[in-house]
Amino acid sequence: MDFFSSLDISASALAAERTRMNLISSNMANANSTRTADGGPYKRKDAVFTADQPRSPGFGETLSRFGSGTPVGVQVTEIVEDQSPPRLQFDPKHPDADAKGFVALPNVSIVEEMADMITASRAYEANITAAQAAKSMAMKTLELGR
């Protein structure tokens, strides 16, 4: 694996985690949204990650086939809505309450979203560290020519 492949892999992970963080932020912002354009309460969204081959095959990729395998990055292939039912809360004075006085609230748990946010943040930090390590290794290699 060459220097640029490792940076491509880290960059793909950074982009995927950024998308995940955006979805988490959207979920938290809409935790009490009872109306959407589609009708009904907001539905929690989540990203589906898929392993992705590097975009530019080259000599390094050919060599890596003989080693531990072809390096892979990650991509967001789909954004899915959580199909779990909405939370029902008794509030007969709410404008969106049904005939029995229950309001359908989004299927978003702030506690779960916070845990997901911490995980996404740590993964983002780990990929920044990996990119910095690859950059440092390249810089040390360039210093050999001095």
N, C-alpha and C positions, 0 to 999 in steps of 0.2 A: 504494500500500500504506500503510495507516495504522499507527499506533504499536502497536496491539494485535495486528495481524496479524504483525508482526515478532516480538513476544514469544511469540505462539502457535507460530510456526515454531520459534523457539529452544527453547521448552519441549518441543515434540514431539521434537526432536533430543536434548535432555537425557534424556528418558524412554527413548528408544530406545537411547542409548549406555549408560544405567544397566542396562538389560536385558542388553545385550551384555556388560558387565563382570560381571554376576552369572553369566552362562553361562560366561565364561572362568574365574571363580573356582571354579565347580562342576567344570569340566573339570580344573583343576589339582588340586583336592582329591581327585578320584577317579582320578588318574593311575595308581594301583596297585590299584584295586578290581577284584577278579576275580569277585565275585559281586554280582548285582543281583536284584531281585524277579522280573524277567522271565527270569532264568537267564543265565549267561554273563557276560562282562566288561562293564564300563561302556562306553557308546558316547558319543563326543564329540558335543556339541550346539552348534549355531550358530543365530544369529538371521537371519531373512530380512527385510530392510528394503524397504518400498514407499513410493513418493511418495504423499502424502496431501493432499487439498484442505483448506483451513482450515474449521473447523467452523461459523463464524458468518458467512455472506455478508452483505456490507453495501455501503455506498457506495464504500469504498476498493477492494473487490474488483471492483466494476463499472468503476471508473476504471482499474484495473490491466490489464483486458482490452485496453484501447486502447494500452497501453504494451508492455512486453517480455513480457507473459504473466501468467497467474494465479499468484500465489505459492503454493508448495507446501511442506508440512512433510514429516515422515516418520513412519511407524509400523512397528511390528514386526507383521508379518502371520502369521508362522509360526516355530516353533522346530523345526528339523530335526535328525535324528541323522545323523552322518557314517556312510556305508555302507562305508567302507574296512575291510578285514579287520583283526582284532586282531593285535597283535604277539605272536609266539611266542618264548618264552624257555625254555631248557632248565633245569629245576629239578626233578629227580625226587623230591625230598623235600617239595615244596609240596603241601598238601592238595588243590589243584585241578588237579594235574598229570594229563595223560592217560596212557594205557598206555605211550606211548613216552617219557614224562618231560617233555613240553612243557606249559607253562602259557600259556593265552591271556590276554594283558594288554590293557588298553584301548588304543584307537587314538589316544591323546593324546600329543602331542609338547610337552613343557614349553617348548622353545625357540620353537615356533610360537605357543603360548599367550602367552608373554611378549611377543612381537612384536605380537600382536593386542591385548594389554592396553595397550601403549604407544600404539598407534594409537587405540584407544578413548578413552584418557585425554586425548590431544591433541585429539581431536574434541570431547570434553566441554568442555575448556578453551576451545576456539575458540567454541563456542556460548555459553558464559558471557560471553565477551568481547563477542560480538554482542548479547546481551541487555543488557549494561551500556552498550554504545554507544547502543542504542535508548533506554534509560532516560535517559542523559545528554542525548540530543537532545531528548527530551520536556521535561526539566527546563529546558534552555536556552530552549525555546519558551515555557514558562510564565513565565520571567523577562522576556520581552518586554512583558508586561502591567504591569510595575512602573513 
